[in-house]
């Protein structure tokens, strides 16, 4: 806790009130004006996270003004056991290089450890996350985490598809023939698909994708497409789940992969994104990068460093 409010910012818990998301959005807009995040996104990804813990939401203020914030969450899934994630970290430009981010991280790491985290990761944290990792363009953030003992484990990528031009794919009749050979129909998601889609996602791809699929289902207009065969779900592709304009996840029943079902789901979803006014589709946390590059002309647009450290070093 900083004791002299006149010379240095003071840390507090974030007030879990109706203005919390707006305050975080305003702070992020100051810290990173090239990547604004709307308040409703922060409300969904942080304040309404399925593992939300307000004791892991911290702010820094100076003279009554919010000048920094850090939030975290502990997830218990996976082989590592309980893992803490830094979800959000921002400091107003006029308060950088004054130790604000370090003090926020000090307190957040200690609280994550007290809540059982064995390892702490810089961002990520599916199913509810803002970034797959630390954007390598954000030099200050990279240096901060590395200075604090976080180690590089690898990289994850977002890819981008230009939606202002026709996609480099076969015309619909040719693609339809491939679907007919496998007996598959691709159509927009409907509200009544919810139960069947969630059950198939949990069974085939696990709880994380089920969570993200339901977010897309619950948008004002369902944001995605489903593939069915004999009335059963065999594939899906959604967008606007992670962020507006972000595509994914997408998956197809393993026995049908390679037969054109995944491509049709991607094409239909991206055409719908273009219809809704998006100029680009940002493929979040892109997995089969060569598939997206070869089939859709996607290119790598963002690179995220996976950084973590064990709690004993926190």
ZIHU-V806557 format. One record per pair of residues at least 6 apart in sequence whose ideal C-beta (glycine too) atoms are under 6 Angstrom apart, sorted by the first residue. I is the first residue (numbers start at 0). J is the second residue. If there is no record, write none. Layout:
# ZIHU-V806557
i: [I/I]
j: [J/J]
This chain:
# ZIHU-V806557
i: [1/1/8/8/8/8/9/10/10/11/13/13/13/15/19/20/20/20/20/21/22/23/23/24/24/26/26/26/27/27/28/29/30/44/44/45/45/45/48/48/50/50/55/55/56/57/57/57/57/58/58/59/59/59/59/66/66/67/67/67/68/69/69/69/70/70/71/71/71/71/71/72/72/73/73/73/73/74/75/79/80/81/81/81/82/82/83/83/83/84/84/85/90/90/100/108/108/111/112/112/116/117/118/118/119/119/120/121/121/121/121/122/122/123/123/125/126/126/126/131/131/131/132/132/132/132/133/133/133/133/134/135/135/144/148/148/149/149/151/151/152/153/154/154/155/155/156/156/156/157/157/157/157/158/158/158/158/158/159/159/159/159/160/160/160/162/162/162/162/162/163/166/166/167/168/174/177/181/182/183/183/183/184/185/185/185/185/185/187/188/188/188/192/193/195/196/196/197/197/199/200/200/200/201/204/208/211/211/212/214/215/215/215/215/218/222/222/222/223/223/224/224/224/224/225/225/226/226/226/226/233/233/234/234/234/236/236/236/236/238/238/238/241/244/244/245/245/246/246/247/247/249/251/251/262/269/272/282/285/291]
j: [7/9/59/61/66/99/60/59/102/58/19/56/58/53/46/38/41/42/46/38/65/41/68/38/41/65/68/89/36/89/35/91/89/127/129/70/86/87/72/127/72/74/71/110/70/69/103/106/107/65/68/66/67/99/103/91/94/90/99/103/89/88/103/107/86/87/83/85/86/107/111/84/86/81/83/114/116/82/81/118/117/115/116/117/116/118/111/116/119/120/124/121/99/100/143/119/313/119/310/313/310/310/307/309/308/313/307/133/144/149/306/130/132/131/132/207/207/210/211/155/284/303/155/303/304/305/140/141/304/306/303/302/304/306/308/312/306/308/304/306/305/305/302/304/284/303/285/299/302/281/283/300/301/282/285/291/297/299/279/281/298/300/280/295/297/273/277/278/279/280/278/266/295/296/266/263/259/258/228/226/228/260/227/224/226/263/264/267/224/221/223/225/225/216/232/212/232/209/213/232/208/209/212/209/250/248/240/248/237/240/222/223/237/240/239/237/238/239/236/237/236/264/267/268/232/235/233/234/260/264/252/255/251/260/264/249/264/265/268/246/268/272/283/277/281/281/283/280/282/282/283/264/260/261/294/280/280/291/291/297]
